[in-house]
């Protein structure tokens, strides 16, 4: 993974980037991670937003994750989040805490963050799901209280300028 530039960002934004990078690098089987705001916009990503060698291979059909970039993962996470919130409302199930989709060739995990944002992880099909969920919960616990409207705006601006 190539870390996105955090030059010029606030301490809170740099810390969130570090937590996200740490999740990808330290948890076996994790391919990519993204944080999506409650309105569906990507705030953080485990890739720098440009076509890396890995993303180029994925786009050419040698995929081990969403094609192209983490923007695709962000779209998937936002859609899963909307679908599960709607399902919970229809079933009077309360708030959705986490969702997991197991596929033949991978897994997608979505976890709610306290401000309505979502943490999404794409992992290998043989990953230890409990370890992934545990590290996601750690991220949510550490990140949830700092995702203020000001920080979300700063993160969006930094992603837009990187692209």
Beta strands, then each sheet from edge to edge (+ up, - down):
strand 1: 30-36
strand 2: 42-45
strand 3: 98-103
strand 4: 106-112
strand 5: 118-123
sheet 1: 2+ 1- 5+ 4- 3+
end
